[in-house]
Each structure stands twice: as structure tokens, then as C-alpha cells.
Amino acid sequence: MSTELRGLRTLRNYVAGEFRDAADGRTTEVVNPATGEAYATAPLSGAADVDAAMAAAAAAFPAWRDSTPAERQRALLKIADAFEERAEELIAAEVENTGKPIGLTRSEEIPPMVDQIRFFAGAARMLEGRSAGEYMEGLTSFVRREPIGVCAQVAPWNYPMMMAVWKFAPALAAGNTVVLKPSDTTPASTVLIADIIGGILPKGVFNVICGDRDTGRAMVEHPTPAMASITGSVRAGMSVAESASKDLKRVHLELGGKAPVVVFEDLDSAAIAKAVEDISVAGFFNAGQDCTAATRVLVQESIHDEFVAALAKAAAETKTGQPDDEDVLYGPLNNADQLRQVTGFIERLPAHAKVEAGGHRVGEKGYFYAPTVVSGLRQDDEIIQNEVFGPVITVQSFTDEAQAVEWANGVDYALASSVWTKDHGRAMRLSRALDFGCVWINTHIPLVAEMPHGGFKKSGYGKDLSAYGFDDYTRIKHVMTSLDA
């Protein structure tokens, strides 16, 4: 899996059941964002490495495709058990990857990952089509649901190991084989996952290659995969869709978000306090590096000032810090470029904006940024229209329900949203009117394996999790037979 070199661990690709270096020996340094210092090197995979991984996945596909659902279920259940058994190793790798708090990684990531793998293990045995029937005299039709083939998958750096699970679990459950690339800034936990899975799955069914965006592009453009799946930026998604269109690969995209959090005046003081607490956690968790983060708050004008004051106080009381500090909500931004992006949004704020809390880097070591609240913003401001992907919550004041809906929908993203109200009718109206793949009511950010996750517009298409996500990794075949033969 890895070796020691010059004080740095050496991470390796996992192809055809064995760990190997990049064919041409190229590597990149991997930096711990909590320290800003390199701790490992990873392969910078090129065309030869992509070819090898795709060949391995293609060779393994027929046997894995033809395995029974029960066999695939048993394999996934073993993987889930192995994740539990090696949880502390996964936590250590992910914390070094991302700088996240150790305790929160243990409590908020390992349990849902294991649960999601077990969910898809069950889904493996639920592949079904319509019942056979005679829709034309003398002929019987039925539907087969089949795996697509080799899947090229690219995971992001905000939740490296959890997003890896979201990719490989439904694909493997459906009978596909996988070539998975982690982000170049966070390969460690994915390489460890390959080590865990390697002892369970047949060789070539699951492959990991490390590299940069050129590696990912080579995977998508490669003729072997039948499907390309990516979680990442809008720019990356558009590039993948364009590349995949050249040979009509199926594409699955989970891209950016700019979740509106719509708070109505019918909340009493206790409800406002609870909303502030929940929204601040949902906005700052994981340093706001979550496509569904509660970072765009719209508050009805009569309670706006009270709400902003309470939210600023909550931000001031929220801590960021090192992974082993038990009193922090979130760790650093993932990399130096992301720190520059978040800082740039604050530096370019218009004169009418007001920084109510935060708005600055924390410390000189690592990529930490203070919990930040910005008010006084207008709908066309850059920070309202574009994804910051940092611990920054913006607040706008709206007058009525119609304006709230207009402004909530008035961005290019459409992944997630939430409504905070005691009025059931209003909640139902907003759940219909909000143009987002998910609408939470009086809560924000909970996810369960049984329910779909995915958006509209520039947030991409296709679903993760749930039976809908499982369906995305299958194809439908109509079979018709003559009754006279």
C-alpha cells in the first residue's frame, strides 16, 4: 500500500489486485492541511496507468457481472465489516488527508459509510424489472436490469472516503467493475480502502489510480468505461460531460451547491434559537466544504436583525482547530488554493456588505479560516451567486414568500435547500416551489442511505444513495420471445 521514503510515506496505485507505482515513476506530494506540510507522495498516473487499470477492470467484468446478487451482497457485507474492524486506520488516514477533527470523523463518517455499504449490499438482491406479460398476441416480454460495465469514477477532496463509498458501493452491487481516482490532495484514505477491499473482491473488480485532473480526463476519455461518475466542481463536471459525449458514455454528475436556508417570521424566540444553532452547525461543519452546506441564509425582514445577531454570536463561539482538539467543530480548508478562494470572496465584498463575525485566517500554520457571517448582501452579489465552499454564511433580508422563493431559486445551483417555519401549508408550498433536489423542513443536512441525493441545473444530474442511485448503475434490456416457437 505504501512505503517510507525520505520521511514521507509513498502511496501507490492499486491495479489488478496489486499495489504499484506509476509506470513512468512520476509522483506528487500530499500535504496535511492542518500543518501545511507534506506527509506522503502519491503516483501521478498517466496514460499507461489508466490503460492498465481499465484493462484490469474490463477483464474482471464478465465474471463479476455473472456473479449472483447473493454473492455480491456477501462481498459488500464483508467490506462493511472490514471497514468497522479497521475504522481507526481509516480515521487516521482521513484526518491526515483533510485535517478534520478526529472525534467527528469517528462519529459522523464511519457509521454512515458502513451503513451505506450495507444498504447497497441489500440493494444488490433487488434488481428487478416489470413482470413478464403479453403486450402483443403470441409474444411474451420481460425486462432485464443489467450492469453497465466498467465505471470510471472520480471522488472529491471534501469527503474523500465517504464519497469513495458513494461511488463504488452501488456500482459494485449492480455488478459493475470500478476504476476510482481520488483527488490529488486526498489520496491516502482511498488507497487504504483499496487495501481493505483487496482481500475481499476478485482481482480487477476494484482499482484505484492516483493523479491530477489530467489523469481524470484520461479516464473519462478512455474507450473502455461505459460510464463516468464524478463528484466535483461545475467546471469539472462540464469538462467530463463534454469528454464523455465523444463516445456517448453515460455520465453521473454531483457538482456544486448554493443551498438557500429560508427562515420565516412565524418562528418564536425558542424556534429562532434552535434554527440558529442548527444552521450554524450545518453551515460551518467540515469548514463549509459541503455542497449542501447551510451557507446562504434568507431571513424575513421582521426577524432579520435578531437572527443575524444570534448567528454572529454562534459563529464567534464556534471553534476551528487541530484534529486532536476535542472542542472544535471543523478543521482547516483542504488546500492552499481553497484558502485563497475563500479569502478572495471576503476581500472582494461590496461596500454594502457587513462582516458580522470572522472574515480572517486563523493562525499561520495550516489552512484554517474563522467562522464567518456576512450580512447586507444583495441577490446579484458575487458571494450570493457563487459557491464559496468555506466556513462563510451569508444573510439576506426578504419581505414575503414570493420574494423568498425568487431569491432562493435565483442561482445556477439546485442541489439542496431548507425551509424554517411553523406554518405547515407554507412548508408544503415551499417544498414544491423550491427548485432543488432536496428540501429539508426545519432541519438542514441530514442524509440517509434510503433517500436520494442529487440536484438539478448546474448541480448536475444522477442520484447518489437510495434505490434511485442504484438504478443509475444499471441498464434496461427488453427481451421478447415468441410463444409459437
C-alpha positions in Angstrom: 0.0 0.0 0.0 2.7 2.5 1.0 6.4 2.6 1.8 8.6 5.1 3.6 10.8 7.4 1.5 12.8 10.4 2.8 10.5 10.6 5.8 7.4 10.7 3.5 5.0 7.8 3.1 4.8 6.5 -0.5 1.2 5.8 -1.6 0.7 3.5 -4.6 -1.9 2.7 -7.2 -4.0 -0.5 -6.8 -4.5 -2.2 -10.1 -5.4 -5.9 -10.9 -5.1 -6.8 -7.2 -1.6 -5.4 -6.6 -0.1 -2.1 -5.5 2.2 -0.4 -8.0 3.9 2.9 -8.8 3.1 5.0 -11.8 4.5 3.5 -14.9 6.8 6.4 -15.5 7.6 6.9 -11.8 6.1 10.4 -11.5 4.7 11.4 -8.1 3.1 14.4 -6.4 3.5 15.4 -2.7 0.5 15.1 -0.5 0.0 17.9 2.1 -1.6 17.7 5.5 -3.9 20.8 5.5 -3.7 21.1 9.3 0.0 21.7 9.1 0.6 22.8 5.6 3.4 20.2 5.4 3.9 17.2 3.0 3.5 13.8 4.6 3.4 11.5 1.6 3.9 11.1 -2.1 1.3 9.6 -4.5 1.6 8.4 -8.1 0.9 11.0 -10.8 -0.7 8.4 -13.1 -0.5 8.8 -16.8 -1.9 7.1 -19.9 -0.1 3.8 -19.3 -1.6 3.6 -15.8 -5.1 4.4 -17.0 -4.7 1.7 -19.7 -3.6 -0.9 -17.1 -6.5 -0.1 -14.7 -9.1 -0.1 -17.4 -7.8 -3.4 -18.8 -7.9 -5.0 -15.4 -11.5 -3.7 -14.8 -12.6 -4.9 -18.2 -11.0 -8.4 -17.7 -12.7 -8.8 -14.4 -16.1 -7.6 -15.6 -17.6 -10.7 -17.1 -17.2 -12.9 -14.0 -18.3 -10.1 -11.7 -21.3 -9.3 -13.9 -22.3 -13.0 -13.9 -21.9 -13.4 -10.1 -25.2 -13.8 -8.3 -26.7 -10.9 -6.4 -26.2 -13.0 -3.2 -22.5 -13.3 -3.9 -22.2 -9.6 -4.5 -24.2 -8.9 -1.3 -21.9 -11.2 0.7 -18.8 -9.4 -0.6 -20.2 -5.9 0.3 -21.2 -7.1 3.7 -17.6 -8.3 4.3 -16.4 -4.9 3.1 -18.7 -3.2 5.6 -17.5 -5.4 8.4 -13.8 -4.8 7.4 -14.5 -1.0 7.5 -15.7 -1.3 11.1 -12.8 -3.5 12.1 -10.2 -1.1 10.6 -12.1 2.1 11.5 -9.2 3.6 13.4 -6.9 3.2 10.4 -9.5 4.8 8.2 -9.9 7.7 10.6 -6.2 8.3 10.9 -5.8 8.3 7.1 -8.8 10.6 6.6 -7.6 13.0 9.3 -4.2 13.3 7.7 -5.9 13.7 4.3 -8.2 16.5 5.5 -7.3 17.8 8.9 -10.8 17.0 10.2 -11.4 16.6 13.9 -10.7 13.0 14.9 -13.8 12.7 17.1 -16.2 14.0 14.4 -14.6 11.8 11.8 -15.2 8.8 14.0 -18.8 9.7 14.9 -20.1 11.3 11.7 -18.3 9.4 8.8 -17.5 5.8 9.8 -21.1 4.9 10.8 -22.9 6.3 7.7 -20.2 4.8 5.4 -20.7 1.3 6.9 -24.5 1.7 6.8 -24.4 2.8 3.1 -22.3 -0.1 2.1 -24.8 -2.4 3.9 -27.7 -0.7 2.2 -26.3 -1.3 -1.2 -25.4 -4.9 -0.2 -29.2 -5.3 0.3 -30.0 -3.5 -3.0 -27.8 -6.0 -4.9 -30.6 -8.5 -4.4 -33.4 -6.2 -5.5 -32.6 -5.9 -9.2 -35.9 -6.4 -10.9 -38.0 -5.3 -13.9 -41.6 -5.4 -14.7 -43.3 -8.8 -14.5 -43.4 -10.7 -17.8 -46.5 -10.1 -19.8 -48.1 -10.5 -23.3 -48.3 -7.0 -24.7 -48.7 -8.4 -28.3 -50.6 -11.5 -29.1 -48.3 -14.6 -29.2 -45.4 -12.8 -27.7 -44.1 -12.5 -24.1 -42.0 -9.6 -22.9 -39.8 -9.1 -19.9 -37.2 -6.7 -18.7 -33.6 -7.4 -17.6 -31.7 -5.0 -15.5 -28.0 -5.4 -16.2 -24.8 -3.7 -15.0 -23.4 -1.1 -17.3 -19.8 -2.3 -17.4 -16.6 -0.6 -16.3 -17.2 2.6 -14.4 -14.6 5.5 -14.3 -15.2 7.3 -11.0 -13.6 10.5 -9.7 -14.1 11.4 -6.0 -13.6 14.9 -4.4 -11.4 16.1 -1.6 -14.1 17.3 0.9 -15.2 13.8 2.0 -12.7 11.5 0.3 -13.5 8.2 1.9 -17.3 8.8 2.2 -17.6 9.9 -1.5 -15.5 6.8 -2.4 -18.2 4.7 -0.8 -20.9 6.6 -2.6 -19.1 5.7 -5.8 -18.1 2.1 -5.5 -20.9 0.6 -3.4 -23.8 1.0 -5.8 -21.5 0.3 -8.8 -20.2 -3.0 -7.3 -23.6 -4.0 -6.0 -25.1 -3.8 -9.5 -22.3 -5.9 -11.0 -20.0 -3.3 -12.5 -16.3 -3.0 -12.1 -14.6 0.2 -11.0 -11.6 2.4 -11.6 -11.7 5.1 -8.9 -9.5 8.2 -8.7 -9.3 10.2 -5.5 -8.5 13.9 -5.5 -4.8 14.6 -5.9 -4.9 16.3 -2.5 -6.6 13.5 -0.6 -5.5 10.0 -1.8 -4.5 8.4 1.4 -7.8 7.0 2.7 -8.8 5.8 -0.8 -5.5 3.8 -1.1 -6.3 2.3 2.3 -9.8 1.4 1.1 -8.1 -0.5 -1.8 -6.0 -2.4 0.7 -9.1 -3.3 2.7 -11.2 -4.3 -0.3 -8.3 -6.1 -2.0 -8.6 -9.1 0.3 -12.3 -9.5 -0.4 -13.0 -8.8 -4.1 -11.7 -10.7 -7.1 -8.7 -9.1 -8.8 -9.5 -6.2 -11.1 -13.1 -5.6 -9.8 -11.9 -2.6 -7.8 -9.0 -0.5 -8.9 -7.6 2.8 -7.6 -5.3 5.2 -9.5 -4.0 8.4 -8.1 -3.3 11.5 -10.1 -4.4 15.0 -11.1 -7.1 16.4 -13.4 -5.2 15.2 -16.5 -5.5 11.6 -15.0 -9.2 12.1 -14.5 -9.6 13.4 -18.1 -7.7 10.4 -19.4 -10.0 8.1 -17.5 -13.2 9.7 -18.9 -11.8 9.8 -22.5 -10.6 6.2 -22.4 -12.7 4.0 -24.7 -13.2 1.2 -22.1 -15.5 2.7 -19.5 -19.2 2.7 -20.2 -19.9 5.3 -17.5 -18.2 8.2 -16.0 -19.2 9.4 -12.5 -17.8 12.4 -10.8 -18.4 14.5 -7.7 -16.7 17.8 -8.1 -16.9 21.4 -9.3 -19.2 22.6 -12.0 -16.2 23.3 -14.3 -15.0 19.7 -13.8 -18.5 18.3 -14.4 -18.9 20.3 -17.7 -15.5 19.0 -18.8 -16.4 15.4 -18.0 -19.8 15.7 -19.9 -18.0 17.2 -22.9 -15.3 14.5 -22.9 -17.9 11.7 -22.4 -20.0 12.9 -25.2 -17.4 12.0 -27.8 -18.3 8.3 -27.4 -21.7 8.7 -25.7 -20.6 7.4 -22.3 -23.3 7.5 -19.6 -22.5 10.4 -17.2 -23.3 10.8 -13.5 -22.6 14.2 -12.0 -22.9 15.5 -8.5 -21.5 19.1 -8.6 -21.7 22.3 -6.7 -24.4 23.8 -4.5 -25.6 27.1 -3.1 -28.2 25.9 -0.6 -30.8 28.5 0.4 -31.9 28.4 4.0 -35.3 30.2 4.1 -36.3 31.4 7.6 -39.8 32.9 8.2 -41.0 35.3 10.8 -43.5 32.9 12.4 -40.7 31.3 14.4 -40.9 32.3 18.1 -37.8 33.1 20.2 -37.2 29.4 21.1 -37.6 28.3 17.5 -35.2 31.1 16.3 -32.6 29.9 18.8 -32.9 26.3 17.6 -32.7 27.4 14.0 -29.6 29.5 14.6 -27.9 26.6 16.4 -28.8 24.1 13.7 -28.0 26.4 10.8 -24.6 27.4 12.2 -23.6 23.8 12.6 -24.9 22.9 9.1 -23.1 25.9 7.7 -19.7 25.6 9.4 -19.5 21.8 9.6 -16.5 20.5 7.6 -15.4 24.1 7.2 -18.4 24.7 4.9 -16.8 22.4 2.4 -20.0 20.6 1.6 -22.2 21.1 -1.5 -25.3 21.1 0.8 -23.9 23.4 3.5 -26.3 25.9 5.0 -24.3 28.9 3.9 -26.9 31.1 2.1 -29.5 32.2 4.6 -32.6 34.3 3.7 -34.4 35.7 6.7 -37.8 37.5 6.7 -37.2 41.2 7.5 -39.1 41.4 10.7 -36.8 39.0 12.5 -33.7 39.7 10.4 -31.7 41.8 12.9 -32.4 39.4 15.8 -31.4 36.4 13.7 -28.2 38.0 12.4 -27.1 39.0 15.9 -27.7 35.5 17.2 -26.0 33.9 14.2 -22.9 36.1 14.6 -22.8 35.2 18.3 -23.0 31.5 17.4 -20.1 32.0 14.9 -18.0 33.7 17.5 -18.5 30.7 19.8 -17.7 28.2 17.1 -14.1 26.9 17.1 -11.8 25.6 14.5 -8.5 23.9 15.3 -6.2 20.9 15.1 -7.7 17.4 14.7 -6.9 16.2 18.2 -8.7 19.2 19.8 -12.0 17.8 21.1 -13.6 21.3 21.3 -13.7 22.2 17.6 -16.5 21.9 15.1 -14.3 21.8 12.0 -10.7 21.7 10.8 -8.8 23.5 8.0 -9.7 24.2 4.4 -8.4 21.4 2.3 -5.6 23.2 0.5 -3.8 26.5 -0.1 -5.8 27.2 -3.3 -9.1 26.8 -1.3 -7.8 29.2 1.4 -7.1 31.7 -1.3 -10.5 31.3 -2.8 -12.4 31.8 0.4 -10.1 34.8 1.4 -10.7 36.3 -2.1 -14.5 36.3 -1.6 -14.2 38.2 1.6 -11.7 40.6 0.2 -13.9 41.4 -2.7 -17.1 42.1 -0.7 -19.0 45.1 -1.9 -19.2 48.2 0.3 -22.8 47.5 1.3 -21.8 44.1 2.9 -21.0 43.9 6.6 -18.8 41.2 8.1 -20.7 40.3 11.4 -18.2 37.7 12.5 -14.9 36.2 11.4 -13.6 37.1 8.0 -10.0 36.2 8.6 -7.5 33.4 8.6 -6.8 31.6 11.9 -3.1 31.2 12.7 -0.2 30.8 10.3 0.1 27.1 10.3 -2.3 25.1 8.1 -5.3 26.4 6.2 -7.7 27.4 8.9 -10.4 30.1 8.4 -12.6 31.7 11.1 -16.4 31.1 11.2 -17.7 34.0 9.2 -21.1 35.7 8.9 -21.8 38.4 6.3 -25.0 40.5 6.1 -26.3 43.3 4.0 -26.0 41.4 0.8 -27.9 41.7 -2.5 -29.1 39.0 -4.8 -26.6 39.8 -7.6 -23.5 39.9 -5.3 -20.7 37.5 -6.3 -20.8 35.8 -2.9 -24.5 35.1 -3.3 -24.3 33.7 -6.8 -21.1 31.6 -6.5 -20.1 28.7 -4.3 -17.6 29.8 -1.6 -17.0 26.3 -0.2 -15.7 27.6 3.1 -17.0 28.5 6.6 -18.9 31.6 5.4 -22.6 32.1 6.0 -24.3 34.9 4.1 -27.5 36.5 5.2 -30.2 38.4 3.1 -33.4 40.0 4.2 -36.6 39.2 2.3 -40.1 40.7 2.5 -42.5 37.9 1.7 -42.9 34.3 0.5 -42.8 35.2 -3.2 -39.5 37.1 -2.9 -38.0 34.3 -0.8 -38.8 31.8 -3.5 -37.5 34.1 -6.2 -34.2 34.7 -4.5 -33.8 31.1 -3.3 -34.2 29.8 -6.9 -32.2 32.7 -8.4 -28.8 30.9 -8.6 -27.3 28.4 -11.0 -27.1 25.7 -8.4 -30.0 23.4 -7.4 -28.8 20.7 -5.0 -30.3 21.3 -1.6 -32.4 23.8 0.4 -34.3 24.2 3.7 -37.4 26.0 5.0 -37.8 27.1 8.6 -41.4 27.8 9.5 -44.2 26.6 11.9 -46.8 27.0 9.1 -47.4 23.6 7.6 -49.1 24.9 4.5 -46.2 27.3 3.8 -43.7 24.4 4.2 -45.6 22.4 1.7 -45.8 25.3 -0.8 -42.1 25.9 -0.5 -41.2 22.2 -0.8 -43.0 22.4 -4.2 -41.7 25.8 -5.3 -38.0 25.4 -4.4 -36.1 24.1 -7.4 -33.7 21.9 -5.6 -33.0 18.2 -5.4 -33.6 18.1 -1.7 -35.8 20.3 0.5 -35.4 20.0 4.3 -38.1 21.4 6.6 -37.0 22.8 10.0 -33.7 21.0 9.7 -30.7 21.0 7.3 -28.1 18.5 6.1 -29.3 15.0 7.4 -28.8 12.2 4.9 -29.9 8.6 5.0 -28.9 5.8 2.7 -32.6 5.1 1.7 -33.2 8.6 0.3 -31.7 10.1 -2.9 -29.0 12.8 -3.0 -28.6 14.8 -6.2 -29.6 18.1 -7.8 -30.8 19.9 -10.9 -29.4 22.7 -13.1 -25.6 23.2 -12.7 -25.6 21.0 -9.6 -25.6 18.1 -12.1 -27.7 15.0 -12.7 -28.0 11.5 -11.5 -28.6 10.4 -7.9 -26.3 9.1 -5.1 -27.6 6.8 -2.3 -31.1 5.1 -2.4 -32.6 2.8 -4.9 -32.5 5.7 -7.4 -28.7 5.9 -7.1 -28.5 2.1 -7.5 -30.6 2.3 -10.7 -28.2 4.8 -12.2 -25.6 2.0 -12.3 -27.8 -0.4 -14.3 -29.2 -0.5 -17.9 -32.5 -1.8 -19.0 -32.9 -4.5 -21.7 -36.2 -5.6 -23.2 -36.5 -9.3 -24.1 -39.4 -10.6 -26.2 -40.0 -14.2 -27.2 -42.5 -15.9 -29.4 -44.9 -18.3 -27.8 -45.2 -20.2 -31.1 -41.5 -21.2 -31.3 
